């Protein structure tokens, strides 16, 4: 029997986040059909839609990154909210974690959560949770007194922290954030980055920077595994729910990402792909 292949498994030794990018037995594999790019796009997955903020240079896990300072928050790849502990400016090293802080993985694969009473259409939260529980070992339990938990609340866009950061953290959902977008944001909260930022992505895709909207170029930067105890495995998963589509953040209607042969592909925000499931199984 052929062993499952999964892409980019990396322990972020200094950051404390276990990072998995979606996995794939085949470059095109997915458990669900992609949603056409004109129906849904990664543009909705932004912490502050239409606001690019101020570019900042910093470090994540000891690696130089570019992030954006918007409304006092540190925004990475559009919809990932970094904490001050995760970003260390100038020093080139991550700040040490606070005493007693656990790693970026949720212990025992259990995520404690609350839903803000002011959040409309709460079915998009409960349906997304049900999808994760039906397809992965992750379990969601309503929070009582637990110190580390996620609150789903109203936001300006769709956004989340990356991994378990300690204490209360948020998944922010604007009115346009669908169940599929929420499945994507939960992926970030579990420790997943975007698929197209894999260190080996240039083997599989072309990034057409001339077509990317100004201020969103850093959404397409590679997140290298350099310095971490891990690397990229398997092939990039075009069907991953963590993957952008060919026309995501286009400034001119032309593709921002194509396959190596120049062909385009749709974004997928229906559910976890077969690759996503294998990656989470390996992670948790």
C-alpha positions in Angstrom: 0.0 0.0 0.0 1.4 3.4 -0.9 2.1 5.6 2.0 0.2 8.9 2.1 2.2 11.9 1.0 1.7 15.3 2.6 3.1 18.6 2.0 5.2 20.7 4.3 5.2 19.4 7.8 7.4 21.7 10.0 7.9 22.1 13.7 8.5 25.8 14.2 11.0 25.3 17.0 11.4 28.9 18.1 7.8 29.9 17.5 6.2 26.9 19.0 3.7 26.4 16.2 3.4 23.1 14.3 2.8 24.1 10.7 1.2 21.8 8.1 0.4 22.7 4.6 -2.3 20.6 2.9 -1.3 17.2 1.6 -2.0 15.4 -1.7 -1.6 12.0 -3.2 -1.9 13.6 -6.5 -1.3 17.2 -7.6 -5.0 17.6 -8.5 -6.6 15.6 -5.7 -9.5 17.1 -3.8 -12.4 15.6 -2.0 -14.7 18.4 -3.2 -15.1 20.3 -6.4 -13.6 23.8 -6.6 -15.9 26.8 -6.4 -15.7 29.0 -9.5 -13.5 32.0 -8.9 -16.2 34.5 -9.9 -18.5 33.0 -7.2 -16.0 33.2 -4.3 -12.5 34.5 -3.9 -9.7 34.8 -1.3 -10.4 38.6 -1.3 -13.0 38.1 1.4 -10.4 36.4 3.6 -8.8 39.6 4.8 -8.8 41.1 8.3 -9.6 44.5 7.0 -10.9 44.4 3.4 -9.7 47.3 1.3 -7.1 48.4 3.9 -3.4 47.6 3.2 -2.0 49.5 6.2 1.7 50.1 6.6 4.3 47.6 5.6 6.5 46.3 8.4 9.6 44.2 8.4 9.8 41.7 11.2 10.5 38.1 12.0 8.4 35.0 12.5 10.1 32.1 14.1 13.4 33.7 13.3 12.7 34.2 9.6 12.3 37.6 8.1 8.8 38.4 6.9 6.7 41.4 5.7 3.5 42.0 7.5 1.1 44.9 7.7 0.1 47.1 10.6 -3.6 47.8 10.3 -5.7 49.4 13.1 -3.1 48.4 15.6 -3.0 44.8 14.6 -0.2 42.8 12.9 -1.6 41.3 9.8 0.2 38.6 7.8 -1.0 37.1 4.4 -4.1 39.2 4.6 -6.1 37.2 7.2 -3.6 36.0 9.7 -3.3 38.0 12.9 0.1 37.7 14.6 0.7 38.5 18.2 3.6 40.6 19.5 5.2 37.5 20.9 5.2 35.9 17.4 6.8 38.9 15.7 10.2 40.1 16.8 11.5 43.2 15.0 15.2 43.8 14.2 16.6 41.0 16.4 16.1 38.2 13.9 14.9 35.8 16.5 11.5 35.0 17.9 10.7 36.3 21.3 10.7 33.5 23.9 7.3 32.2 24.9 5.9 33.2 28.3 6.4 30.7 31.1 3.9 27.9 31.0 2.7 28.7 27.5 2.0 25.5 25.5 2.9 25.0 21.9 0.9 26.2 18.9 -0.9 22.9 18.6 -4.1 22.5 20.6 -3.4 19.8 23.3 -5.2 16.5 22.6 -6.6 18.0 19.4 -9.3 19.7 21.4 -10.3 23.3 20.6 -12.4 25.1 23.3 -14.6 27.8 21.9 -17.4 30.3 22.4 -19.6 32.1 20.0 -20.3 35.8 20.6 -24.1 36.3 21.0 -23.9 39.3 18.6 -22.6 37.1 15.7 -25.4 36.7 13.1 -25.9 33.5 11.1 -24.2 31.3 13.7 -24.9 28.2 11.6 -21.8 29.1 9.5 -19.8 28.5 12.7 -21.6 25.3 13.8 -21.6 23.9 10.3 -17.8 24.6 9.9 -17.2 22.9 13.2 -19.3 19.9 12.2 -17.3 19.6 9.0 -13.9 19.6 10.8 -15.2 17.1 13.3 -16.6 14.8 10.6 -13.4 14.8 8.6 -10.5 15.1 11.1 -9.5 14.1 14.7 -10.0 17.7 15.8 -12.7 18.1 18.5 -14.5 21.3 19.4 -15.8 21.7 23.0 -17.8 24.7 24.3 -15.6 26.6 26.8 -16.4 26.7 30.4 -13.4 27.8 32.4 -10.5 26.8 30.1 -7.8 29.4 29.8 -7.1 28.8 26.1 -10.0 29.1 23.7 -11.3 30.7 20.5 -14.2 33.1 20.3 -16.1 33.5 17.0 -17.2 37.1 16.7 -18.2 39.8 14.3 -15.3 41.3 12.4 -14.5 43.7 9.6 -13.5 40.7 7.4 -12.5 37.0 7.8 -9.4 36.5 10.0 -7.8 34.4 12.6 -4.6 34.0 14.7 -2.2 31.2 13.6 -2.2 28.2 15.9 -3.0 28.3 19.6 -1.5 31.6 21.0 -2.5 31.2 24.6 -5.5 32.8 26.4 -8.5 34.0 24.4 -8.1 34.4 20.7 -10.6 35.2 17.9 -11.9 34.1 14.6 -13.5 37.2 13.1 -16.3 36.9 10.6 -17.9 39.7 8.6 -21.3 39.2 7.1 -19.8 38.0 3.8 -17.8 35.2 5.4 -19.3 31.9 4.5 -19.1 28.4 6.1 -16.3 27.7 3.6 -14.4 30.8 4.6 -14.9 29.8 8.3 -13.5 26.3 7.6 -10.4 28.1 6.1 -10.0 30.4 9.1 -10.3 27.5 11.5 -7.4 26.0 9.6 -5.3 29.0 10.5 -6.3 28.7 14.2 -5.1 25.1 14.0 -1.7 26.1 12.7 -2.1 26.1 8.9 -0.6 28.7 6.6 -1.7 29.3 3.0 -0.8 26.5 0.6 0.7 28.9 -2.0 3.3 30.1 0.5 5.0 26.7 0.7 8.8 27.0 0.3 8.7 24.7 -2.7 5.7 26.3 -4.5 7.8 27.5 -7.4 8.1 23.9 -8.6 4.3 23.9 -9.1 3.1 27.4 -9.8 4.0 30.7 -11.4 3.4 33.9 -9.3 2.6 36.7 -11.7 3.5 39.7 -9.5 2.7 42.2 -12.2 -1.0 41.3 -11.8 -1.2 41.5 -8.0 -3.0 44.4 -6.4 -0.7 47.0 -4.9 -0.3 46.3 -1.2 -1.1 42.6 -1.4 2.2 41.3 -2.8 3.2 39.9 0.6 0.2 37.5 0.5 2.1 35.6 -2.1 5.5 35.4 -0.3 7.0 32.1 0.5 7.2 31.0 4.1 10.5 29.1 4.2 11.2 26.2 6.4 14.8 27.4 6.8 15.9 27.1 10.4 13.0 24.8 11.4 13.1 21.1 12.1 11.1 20.3 9.0 10.7 20.7 5.3 8.2 20.4 2.4 6.8 16.9 1.5 4.6 15.7 -1.3 3.1 18.0 -3.9 1.3 21.3 -3.7 -2.5 20.7 -3.4 -4.5 22.8 -5.8 -7.7 21.6 -4.2 -6.7 22.6 -0.6 -9.1 24.9 1.2 -6.0 26.9 2.2 -5.0 27.6 -1.4 -5.7 30.8 -3.3 -7.2 30.7 -6.8 -5.7 31.9 -10.0 -7.3 35.3 -9.9 -7.1 36.0 -6.2 -6.1 39.7 -5.5 -5.8 40.4 -9.2 -5.4 44.1 -10.1 -6.4 43.7 -13.8 -8.5 40.6 -14.3 -5.4 38.6 -15.2 -4.2 35.6 -13.2 -1.9 36.1 -10.2 -1.1 32.4 -9.9 -1.0 29.8 -12.7 0.2 26.2 -12.9 3.6 25.7 -14.4 2.1 25.1 -17.9 0.3 28.5 -17.7 -3.2 27.1 -17.1 -5.5 28.5 -14.4 -7.5 26.9 -11.6 -10.4 27.8 -9.4 -10.4 28.5 -5.7 -12.0 25.9 -3.4 -14.0 26.9 -0.4 -16.5 24.1 -0.1 -14.6 21.8 2.3 -11.4 20.1 3.3 -9.7 18.3 0.4 -8.3 14.8 0.8 -4.9 16.4 1.1 -6.1 18.7 3.9 -7.4 15.7 5.9 -4.2 13.7 5.6 -2.1 16.7 6.7 -4.2 17.4 9.7 -4.1 13.7 10.6 -0.3 13.8 10.5 -0.3 17.0 12.5 -2.6 16.0 15.3 
